[in-house]
């Protein structure tokens, strides 16, 4: 996790896309800075998952604003993709208790630091996997 903590926020997004790929999804990164609230879009078995990725070098916990961004993204992408979507928040830190409660009440999956470490142990990701990720432009 020390290597994960040293990544830039954009490289962390690419790591999460690569991780979801290794877990059987086809994942793409959304346009940096204009992502509509979702950093990664993952596809598997006809299901679409929008992922809000939050990285912190200082260990700050992820708050409810990230959940709000994701809900906004869901509304946008539901229309654009004409498909219902799942949602997930992934972070190298933790979620605040308010953010966790909000996720649970809205049916949003979340992967915080300890679970992320377990996933990365089960599905090792190489730097080359991170560098292979391309950005998707949705208009």
C-alpha positions in Angstrom: 0.0 0.0 0.0 3.0 2.3 0.4 3.4 2.2 -3.4 -0.3 3.0 -3.8 -0.1 5.9 -1.5 2.8 7.4 -3.6 0.8 7.3 -6.8 -0.6 10.5 -8.3 -4.4 10.8 -8.2 -4.6 10.1 -12.0 -2.3 7.0 -11.7 -4.4 5.8 -8.8 -7.5 6.0 -11.1 -5.6 4.0 -13.7 -4.7 1.4 -11.0 -8.3 1.0 -10.0 -9.3 0.5 -13.7 -6.5 -2.1 -14.0 -7.7 -3.8 -10.8 -11.3 -4.0 -12.1 -10.0 -5.4 -15.4 -8.1 -8.1 -13.4 -11.4 -8.9 -11.6 -13.1 -9.7 -14.9 -14.4 -6.3 -15.9 -13.6 -4.3 -19.1 -12.8 -0.9 -17.6 -12.1 2.5 -19.0 -11.0 5.8 -17.5 -13.2 8.8 -18.1 -11.9 12.1 -19.3 -9.7 13.7 -16.6 -11.3 16.8 -15.2 -14.5 16.3 -17.1 -15.7 12.9 -15.8 -19.2 13.8 -14.8 -18.5 12.3 -11.3 -17.2 8.9 -12.4 -13.5 8.2 -12.9 -13.8 4.7 -14.1 -16.6 2.9 -16.0 -16.4 -0.9 -15.7 -18.4 -3.4 -17.8 -19.1 -7.0 -16.9 -21.8 -9.5 -18.0 -24.1 -6.7 -19.2 -23.7 -4.7 -16.0 -22.1 -1.2 -15.9 -20.4 0.1 -12.7 -19.5 3.7 -12.3 -16.6 4.2 -9.9 -15.6 7.3 -8.1 -12.0 7.1 -7.1 -10.5 9.1 -4.3 -6.8 9.2 -3.5 -5.2 10.9 -0.6 -1.5 11.4 0.2 -2.4 12.7 3.7 -4.8 10.0 4.7 -7.9 12.3 4.7 -11.1 10.3 4.8 -13.6 10.5 1.9 -16.7 12.4 2.7 -20.3 12.6 1.4 -19.3 14.9 -1.4 -17.8 11.9 -3.3 -21.1 10.0 -2.9 -23.0 13.1 -4.2 -20.7 13.3 -7.3 -21.3 9.6 -8.0 -25.1 10.0 -7.7 -24.9 12.9 -10.2 -22.8 10.7 -12.5 -25.3 7.9 -12.3 -28.1 10.3 -13.5 -25.8 11.5 -16.4 -24.6 8.1 -17.5 -28.0 6.4 -17.2 -29.2 8.8 -19.9 -26.0 8.6 -22.0 -25.7 4.8 -21.8 -29.5 4.0 -21.8 -28.7 1.4 -19.1 -29.1 1.2 -15.4 -25.8 1.3 -13.5 -24.2 0.2 -10.3 -22.0 2.6 -8.3 -18.9 2.2 -6.2 -16.5 4.4 -4.3 -12.8 3.3 -4.1 -10.2 5.0 -1.9 -6.7 4.4 -0.5 -8.0 5.8 2.8 -11.3 5.4 4.6 -14.8 6.8 4.2 -16.2 9.0 6.9 -19.1 7.4 8.9 -21.5 9.7 7.1 -20.2 8.7 3.7 -20.4 5.0 4.6 -24.0 5.4 5.8 -24.9 7.3 2.6 -23.4 4.5 0.5 -25.3 1.9 2.4 -28.6 3.7 2.1 -28.2 4.3 -1.6 -26.8 0.8 -2.4 -23.4 2.1 -3.4 -20.5 -0.3 -3.0 -17.4 1.0 -1.4 -13.8 -0.3 -1.2 -11.7 1.4 1.4 -8.0 0.9 2.3 -8.1 -2.5 4.0 -10.3 -4.1 1.4 -8.3 -2.5 -1.4 -5.2 -4.0 0.0 -6.9 -7.5 0.0 -8.0 -7.0 -3.6 -4.5 -6.0 -4.7 -3.0 -9.0 -2.9 -5.4 -11.3 -4.8 -5.0 -9.5 -8.1 -1.4 -8.1 -8.3 -1.2 -5.1 -10.7 2.0 -4.1 -12.4 3.0 -0.6 -13.3 2.7 -1.6 -17.0 -1.0 -2.5 -16.3 -1.5 1.0 -14.9 0.3 2.7 -17.8 -1.9 0.7 -20.4 -5.1 2.4 -19.2 -6.6 4.8 -21.7 -9.0 7.7 -21.1 -12.5 7.4 -22.5 -14.1 10.5 -24.0 -17.9 10.4 -23.6 -19.8 13.2 -25.2 
